[in-house]
Amino acid sequence: MAKREPALTPDSSKLQALFKLVYMLNPNMELDEAIDLVVKKGVKVLPAERCAVVFFDDRGKLQEKKYNLKGGKNVDICHSIILKTIKRRKPILVMNALEDREFKKHDSVQRLGLKSILTVPIELEGEFMGVIYVDNRALAGGFSNTDTYYLMALSNLLLPYLKRARRGRSLDLQKDGFLDSNPTDCRFGKMIGRSKIMAELFRFAESVKDSRCPILITGEEGTGKSTFARSIYDASGIYKKGFFVVDAEELEPDTMKGYLFGERGFMKKASGGTVYIKEVTLLPLDAQRSLLKVIEKDPDQPGDFDVRIIVSASKDIWKEAAERRFKKALLSRLSVVHIHIPPLRDRRGDIPLLAANFLISFCEKHGKKLRGFTEGAMEKMRLYDWPGNVRELEERVERACLSAKPGDYVTSSDLGFESTVVDRFKTLEEFEREYIITILKSVGHNKSLAADVLGISRRTLYYKLKKYGIT
């Protein structure tokens, strides 16, 4: 038998506070102003001593705004319960944390002497954005299921401000300057970025581009290791007689050594150029020994291979060496100059730039004109973890370029995402209409009682019913 939702008892003070907030919140407010107003006008009707609004900023870092609702400076809160809310993505209602089997063991609960605690997640169509937290040290059972739903309603009021603060706006290729070269963007060859981590990586690559040492490039699949290797070759002034790519995944282990290091092998043909070996951890041990001899210019190595070596690895090459699947001596030589490309989820600030550049490129390739990306599309790209990294972003943008309507913006649907992020927020009038309908249902469509709960006159209520077409 399906579990029923708990019965809710209308509370006029909470409903009036919520209704007034709808009118007081200005769409042009900054996030801090909106949070202050929601806490001071909305949360204060709860039996709470302290409140905190915890949210993710545009870099994915947790930020806090804490309030002592009873005065004073102590606004220490229980972070362990907030973290559990983030993990569970469900409200947590604790009647007496000091006696609760799950929460009494937390140091912060004991140190703060917490009894009543209530947290609710802040979510946008299933996308997690933060937490609202309230507590009370003196009162056990201070919060109810009704308070849970009320706090969830307050969290919904904050969504537009959180979304805007997290740069969830549309990206217009022309208005945002992506159709012009932007000198503030970090570039190294075909690699681009705006994040601090990529800027530092590009500076390091610039400093070692003419080094005669081998270069090891590591990173997850799809991060751009091959593009980085080619960019080093293009920027370098040495070994310029060709960029020769060896994909170890495509070679047979039994013939790999002869193919690479034989008298008429690949290394001999690449003399004077740069040899890039993809997925070097897949080389069999005999081929690894030969590669080490080439690097060390061992006289026992047949032939004189005058090449520059760049290799890449998606696997953990240090783990491979520790488990004796990769020669430690070779790793020692290769890792003198080591470049690690972080996954896209660790440099989310680069996503708008990469997406825009891909879109421009594919519009030219397919002869199509598109304006950019909608708010929902940008938000979805920023929140997505990108297991396939930059390669996956590139593939999705090309498919989106083909499916989007000419002259329009690319939507989250065009990018192949489920529509879990909306492309726009409801207006205050839409919110008010739904709120009035909810109140009417909760009071059995008794208009006099509904007007009392809403804190307006019957005449005003009838005006709004007519205005919004509510029957």
Long-range contacts (C-beta under 8 A, 24 or more apart in sequence): 6-145, 8-145, 8-146, 8-149, 8-442, 9-146, 10-442, 10-443, 10-453, 11-146, 11-150, 12-452, 12-453, 12-455, 13-45, 14-45, 14-46, 14-146, 14-150, 15-439, 15-453, 15-454, 15-455, 16-453, 16-454, 16-455, 17-41, 17-42, 17-44, 17-45, 18-42, 18-150, 18-153, 18-154, 18-157, 18-435, 19-435, 19-454, 19-455, 20-455, 21-154, 21-157, 22-157, 22-428, 22-431, 22-432, 22-435, 23-428, 25-157, 25-428, 27-160, 27-428, 29-161, 30-161, 30-165, 31-158, 31-161, 31-162, 31-164, 31-165, 32-65, 34-157, 34-158, 34-161, 35-65, 35-158, 35-161, 36-65, 38-154, 38-157, 38-158, 39-65, 39-67, 39-69, 40-67, 42-154, 42-157, 43-67, 43-69, 43-132, 43-134, 43-151, 43-154, 44-69, 46-118, 46-134, 46-143, 46-147, 46-150, 46-151, 47-116, 47-136, 47-139, 47-142, 47-143, 48-118, 48-134, 48-135, 48-136, 48-142, 48-143, 49-135, 49-136, 49-137, 49-138, 50-74, 50-75, 50-77, 50-134, 50-135, 51-132, 51-133, 51-134, 52-77, 52-82, 52-131, 52-132, 52-133, 53-130, 53-131, 53-132, 53-133, 53-158, 54-82, 54-130, 54-131, 54-132, 54-133, 55-122, 55-129, 55-130, 55-131, 55-162, 56-128, 56-129, 56-130, 56-166, 57-165, 57-166, 58-165, 58-166, 58-167, 58-348, 58-349, 58-382, 59-348, 59-349, 60-348, 76-108, 76-111, 76-112, 77-108, 77-112, 77-133, 77-135, 78-103, 78-106, 78-108, 78-109, 78-112, 78-114, 78-117, 78-133, 78-135, 79-108, 80-106, 80-108, 80-109, 81-106, 81-109, 81-117, 81-119, 81-133, 82-119, 82-131, 82-133, 85-119, 85-120, 85-121, 85-131, 85-133, 86-121, 86-128, 86-131, 89-121, 89-123, 89-128, 90-121, 91-118, 91-119, 91-120, 91-121, 91-148, 91-151, 91-152, 92-117, 92-118, 92-119, 93-117, 93-118, 93-143, 93-144, 93-145, 93-147, 93-148, 94-118, 95-140, 95-141, 96-140, 96-141, 112-137, 113-137, 115-139, 115-140, 115-142, 116-140, 116-141, 116-142, 116-143, 117-143, 118-143, 118-147, 118-148, 118-151, 120-148, 120-151, 120-152, 120-155, 121-155, 122-155, 122-158, 122-159, 122-162, 123-155, 124-159, 124-162, 124-163, 124-379, 124-421, 124-422, 125-419, 125-420, 125-421, 125-422, 126-420, 127-379, 127-383, 127-420, 127-421, 129-159, 129-162, 129-163, 129-166, 130-155, 130-158, 130-162, 132-158, 159-425, 160-425, 163-375, 163-379, 163-425, 166-379, 166-382, 167-352, 167-378, 167-382, 168-375, 168-378, 168-379, 168-382, 169-375, 169-378, 170-372, 170-373, 170-374, 170-375, 170-378, 170-409, 171-352, 171-355, 171-356, 171-372, 171-373, 171-378, 172-371, 172-372, 173-356, 173-359, 173-360, 173-370, 173-371, 173-372, 174-371, 174-372, 176-356, 176-372, 178-353, 178-356, 178-357, 178-360, 178-372, 179-360, 185-353, 188-228, 188-231, 188-235, 189-227, 189-228, 189-230, 189-231, 189-232, 189-234, 189-235, 190-227, 190-230, 190-231, 190-234, 191-224, 191-227, 191-228, 191-231, 192-350, 192-353, 192-354, 192-357, 193-347, 193-350, 193-353, 193-354, 194-349, 194-350, 194-353, 195-347, 195-348, 195-349, 195-350, 197-342, 197-346, 197-347, 198-342, 198-347, 198-350, 201-339, 201-341, 204-339, 205-231, 205-232, 205-235, 205-339, 206-235, 208-337, 209-235, 209-236, 209-237, 210-236, 210-237, 210-238, 211-337, 212-238, 212-308, 213-336, 213-337, 214-295, 214-308, 214-309, 214-310, 214-311, 214-333, 214-334, 214-336, 214-337, 215-309, 215-310, 215-311, 215-334, 215-337, 215-338, 215-339, 216-280, 216-311, 216-312, 216-313, 216-317, 216-334, 216-335, 216-337, 216-338, 216-339, 217-310, 217-311, 217-312, 217-313, 217-338, 217-339, 217-340, 217-341, 218-312, 218-313, 218-314, 218-317, 218-338, 218-339, 218-340, 218-341, 219-312, 219-314, 219-340, 219-341, 219-342, 219-343, 219-389, 220-314, 220-343, 220-389, 221-314, 221-388, 221-389, 221-391, 222-388, 222-389, 222-390, 222-391, 222-392, 223-341, 223-342, 223-343, 223-344, 223-389, 223-390, 223-391, 224-341, 224-389, 224-390, 224-391, 225-278, 225-312, 225-314, 225-341, 226-276, 226-278, 226-312, 228-339, 228-341, 229-276, 229-310, 229-312, 230-276, 232-310, 233-274, 233-276, 233-310, 236-274, 236-308, 238-308, 239-272, 239-273, 239-274, 239-307, 239-308, 240-272, 240-273, 240-274, 241-270, 241-271, 241-272, 241-273, 242-270, 242-272, 242-273, 242-274, 243-273, 243-274, 243-276, 244-269, 244-270, 244-273, 244-274, 244-275, 244-276, 244-307, 245-276, 245-278, 246-275, 246-276, 246-277, 246-278, 247-278, 247-279, 248-277, 248-278, 248-279, 248-280, 248-281, 248-282, 248-283, 249-278, 249-279, 249-282, 253-284, 256-283, 256-284, 256-287, 257-284, 257-286, 257-287, 257-290, 260-287, 260-290, 260-291, 261-287, 261-290, 261-291, 261-294, 261-301, 261-302, 261-303, 261-305, 262-302, 263-302, 263-303, 265-303, 267-294, 267-303, 267-305, 267-307, 268-303, 268-305, 270-305, 270-307, 271-305, 271-306, 271-307, 272-306, 272-307, 273-307, 273-308, 274-307, 274-308, 274-309, 274-310, 275-307, 275-308, 275-309, 275-310, 276-310, 276-311, 276-312, 277-309, 277-310, 277-311, 277-312, 278-311, 278-312, 279-312, 279-313, 279-314, 279-315, 280-311, 280-312, 280-313, 280-317, 280-334, 281-313, 281-315, 281-317, 281-320, 281-325, 281-326, 285-327, 288-326, 288-327, 288-330, 289-327, 289-330, 291-330, 292-327, 292-329, 292-330, 292-333, 295-330, 295-333, 295-334, 296-333, 309-334, 343-386, 343-389, 344-386, 344-389, 344-390, 344-393, 345-385, 345-386, 348-382, 351-381, 351-382, 351-393, 352-378, 352-381, 352-382, 354-390, 354-393, 354-394, 355-381, 355-393, 355-397, 358-393, 358-394, 358-397, 358-398, 359-397, 359-400, 359-401, 359-410, 362-397, 362-398, 362-401, 362-402, 363-401, 366-401, 366-402, 368-401, 368-402, 368-404, 368-406, 369-406, 369-407, 370-401, 370-404, 370-406, 370-407, 370-408, 370-409, 370-410, 371-407, 371-408, 371-409, 372-409, 372-410, 373-409, 373-410, 374-409, 374-410, 374-411, 374-412, 374-423, 375-423, 375-424, 376-411, 376-412, 376-419, 376-421, 376-422, 376-423, 376-424, 377-409, 377-410, 377-411, 377-412, 377-414, 377-415, 377-417, 377-423, 379-412, 379-421, 380-412, 380-415, 380-417, 380-420, 380-421, 381-415, 383-421, 384-417, 429-468, 432-464, 432-468, 433-468, 433-470, 436-461, 436-464, 436-465, 436-468, 436-470, 437-470, 440-470
